[in-house]
Amino acid sequence: MNRYLIEVAHDNTVNACVRAAELFLRTGSHFLTHADWGCKDGDHKAWLIVEVDSKEEARNIVPPELRAAARVVALNSFTMAQVDELRQKHGA
């Protein structure tokens, strides 16, 4: 399984916040009901980190009404050896 960060933005209005939150919660999807939101701090986005097989599968977790605007990023971590290897390859 791969890890993905899903970011879903919505407009900066109370109605948009309510609509987005309701769409997530009504799905009943474990992923969506555990989203983190930035609305109370003025950043009108929801974030999820999911473990699924593909980027497409991650995108399909998002409700259809919000899917086109969703950003999906494959996540990885680095070891110090990998950082050193990157530095050597890129002459940093």
C-alpha positions in Angstrom: 0.0 0.0 0.0 1.0 3.5 -0.7 0.3 6.6 1.4 -1.3 9.7 0.0 -2.2 13.1 1.3 -5.6 14.3 0.0 -6.3 18.0 0.2 -9.8 19.3 -0.6 -10.3 23.1 -0.7 -13.6 24.9 -0.5 -14.8 28.5 -0.6 -14.3 30.8 2.4 -18.0 31.0 3.4 -20.0 29.4 6.2 -22.3 27.7 3.6 -19.3 26.2 1.8 -17.8 24.9 5.0 -21.1 23.4 6.1 -21.6 21.9 2.7 -18.1 20.3 2.5 -18.3 19.0 6.0 -21.7 17.5 5.4 -20.6 15.8 2.2 -17.7 14.2 4.0 -19.7 13.1 7.0 -22.7 11.8 5.1 -20.6 9.4 3.1 -20.0 7.3 6.1 -16.5 6.5 4.8 -14.0 6.0 7.6 -11.5 8.1 5.7 -13.8 11.1 5.3 -15.3 11.0 8.7 -11.7 11.4 10.1 -10.6 14.3 7.9 -8.8 17.2 9.5 -10.1 20.7 8.7 -8.5 24.1 8.8 -11.7 26.2 8.6 -11.6 27.5 12.2 -8.1 28.9 11.5 -9.1 30.5 8.2 -7.6 27.8 5.9 -10.7 26.4 4.1 -9.4 22.9 3.3 -9.8 19.3 4.5 -6.9 16.9 4.7 -6.7 13.2 4.8 -3.8 10.8 4.8 -4.8 7.4 3.4 -3.2 4.1 2.6 -4.5 2.7 -0.7 -3.0 1.1 -3.8 -3.0 4.0 -6.2 -3.4 7.8 -6.7 -6.7 7.1 -8.5 -8.0 5.1 -5.6 -7.1 8.0 -3.2 -8.9 10.5 -5.4 -12.0 8.4 -5.6 -12.4 8.6 -1.8 -13.4 12.2 -2.2 -17.1 12.9 -2.8 -17.8 13.3 -6.5 -18.9 16.9 -6.0 -15.4 17.9 -4.7 -13.2 15.4 -6.5 -12.1 17.6 -9.4 -10.7 20.2 -7.0 -8.9 17.6 -4.8 -5.2 17.5 -4.7 -3.6 14.1 -4.2 0.1 13.8 -3.3 2.0 10.5 -2.9 3.9 10.6 0.4 7.3 9.2 1.2 9.9 9.4 3.9 13.7 9.5 3.6 16.5 7.9 5.5 19.8 9.7 6.0 21.4 7.4 3.4 18.8 8.4 0.9 19.3 12.1 1.6 23.1 11.6 1.1 22.4 9.8 -2.2 20.2 12.6 -3.4 22.9 15.1 -2.5 25.5 13.2 -4.4 23.3 12.8 -7.5 22.4 16.5 -7.6 25.7 18.0 -6.6 24.3 19.7 -3.5 
